[in-house]
């Protein structure tokens, strides 16, 4: 019988590729560093190929090693799907379900989602991961998440999307501003009068789109706006 790699060896390889450090990868796998190192060496021996280029305390993955990592990830995902399928066959809404959510949504919906799942689907194991839209969709594409809650518009590629709800944008002004002839047309506001989160935050893009803002000179992208708001609320 042909000698084949074990699933555990492939899991160790993926952990090493993710953490790029033997110690951190071993900690993530709850094994000793020597155990993980030996498993990788045995994997190379089984495949009769070199997956890592080692230099004293550093290493890099060989081009073939990168290909093996990619194929190993697919094998692990298929094994997980096989296990989940066997466990849930004939039992819908049971077993683990990995849900990703962005931080701007999580505090407002996940509490209710968890309560409803415990009430209606007691055999469903809801596993939550809070992360950015980019990281969450990357995990979804790799099979590490089953579904993601995020804010649209956001480019999702070939992934299927469903609109679950809509939040309105509201303009809140001081009561005296209207009497001073304040113009509600945002494009007529002074330059750098609108403070948003940094460009990496999808909420900034949503605000620009919702307000139909055409002149980028009106906006200042700074995370410090949250600090300022917190101070204002504390004073109030």
N, C-alpha and C positions, 0 to 999 in steps of 0.2 A: 504494500500500500504506500502511495506517495506521501511523503512527509509534508504537512501543511502548517502554515502559521496558525497560532491560536488567536481567538478573539481578544483575549487579555493582552497579548503582545501588540496587536493592532491598536488597542485602546491606549497602551503606554506610548506608542509611537505618536498618536494624535495629541496626547497630552504634552509630549516633548515638543512637538511642532507648535503648539499653541503658546506654551510658556517660554520656549527657547532657553530653558535652563533645567538641568537634571534635577536639582534640588526642589525647585518649585513644582516641576512636573510630578515628582515623586510624592510631594505633599498633597497635590491635587488628587492623586490616585490612592492616597492613604497607604503607601508602601515606603520602604526604605530606598534611599538613592541607589544603593548597591543592587537591590532587587530589580529596579527599573533599568539600570544600566546593563545588567546581565540579560534581561529580557530583550533589550534592543540588540545586543550582540548575538543572542541566539536567533533572533529574527533575521539578521543579516546572514547568519550561517545557514538557516533554513532556505532562504531565497538565493543563497550563493551570490550575493551582490553587496556592494557598499552603499549604505543609505546615508551615512554621515561622513564628513571629512573632519577628523579630530586634530586639534593642535593644542597640546598641553591641556589647559582648562577651558578652551573654547571649541566650538564646532559649528559647522554649517551643514545644511542638507544638500546632498548632491542633486543634480537635475532629476536623476532617476528616483532619488528619495522623495522629491516633491511629487512626482507622479504616483509613487506608492502611497503617499499620504492621501492624495486625492481619491485614489481607488479604495483605500482603507476606510475613508469616511463614508463612502457609498456602501461598503460592506456592512459597517456598523449600523448605519441607518436602516438597511434592509433587515438586519438581525433584530433591531428594535421593533420594526414594523411587524415582523413575523411573530415576535413575542407578544406584542400588543394585540395583534389579530387573534392569536390563539386564546389569549385571556378574555377577550371581549366578544368572541364569536357567539352570536345569538343574544348578546347582552349590550344593547346600545347605551351610550352615555355612562360607560363604566371604564375604569382604568385611568391611567395618567393622561392629562391634557395640559400641554405646555402653552401658556398664554403670555404673550409679550404686550407691554403697554408703555407709552411714553409718559414721562413724569408730569406733564401738564394735564393729563387726563386721569392718571392713576388715582389720585386722592379723592376724586369725585365719583368714580364708578366702581372701582374694584371692591370696595366694602360691600356694596349691594350685590354685586355679581357673586361674591363668595357666599353671602348669606343665602341667596336664591339657589345656588348650586348645592349647598349643604342640605337645604330643605327639599328640593325637587329631585336631585340626583346624588343621593348619599354615597353611591358607589363610584362616583367620579372623583378622581384625585387631581385637583386643580393646582398646577404648579405655575407660579407667577414669576415673571422677570421684568423688571423696570429698566428701560434703556432708551437711547435715542432712536429716532425713526430709522436712521441709516443702519445702526447696529442690529436693530430688531428685524428689519427686512432681510439683512444679510443672514441672520440666524434662521429666519423662515425659509430662505432659499436653500440653506444647507440642511434643512430638516431638523434643526435643533429647537424649533418652535413650531406649534401647530396653527397658531393664529396670532395676529397682532392687532391691537387697538391703537390707532394713530389718528392724527388730524389731517384732513384733506384740505386743499390740494397738495398732493405729494406724489412724485413719480414712483410707481410701483412695478413698472415693467409689465411682464406677462402675468403677474399675480392677479387673482380675482379679488375684487373689492365690493363691499356693500356699505351703503350709508345707513348708519344706525340712529343718527340724530343730528340735530343742528343747533348751534349756539349763535345767538345774535351778538353783534358788536354794538355797544352803546357809547355814545359820546356824553361824558359827564362834565359840566361846566359850572363855574361859580355863578350864583344867581344874579350877580350884578353885571356879568360880562355881556349878556344880551342887550342890556340897556346902553352899553358902550359901543354898540354897533359891531359886535363880534361876528365875523363871517364864518358860517358853518361849512363853507367850501374849503376843505383842507388844502387844496392846491393854492389857495390864496394866503395861507399862513406864512409867517416869516421863515426864512431859511433856518435850519437846525432847531426847529421848535417842537419836533416830534421825537421823543426818545423811545427806542425799541431795544429789545435784546439783541445780542450779536447776530450776525448773519447766519451762523450755524444753527440757530434755533428756528425751527419751522414756524413758531408762533409769529415771528417777525414777518415772514413771507405771507402768512395768512392775513395779518393786519394790513400790510401794503395792498394786497389784493382786495380785501373787503372794503377798504377806504378808496379804492380806485385811484391811488396815489400815483401820479405821473412824473412828478418832479422829485428826483432822489435827493436834491439839495435840502429838502425839508426835514430829512431824517438824520438822526444821530444814532448809530448802533453801539450801544454800551450796556454791559451787564450791570453797571452801577445804578441803573434806574431802580432796581429792586431794593438796593440799600436805601436809596432816597425815599422810596415809598414806605419802607418799613419804619424809617425815622418819622415820617409824617404821620403815619398811623399811631405810632407810640405817643406822639405829642397830642394827637386828637383825643 
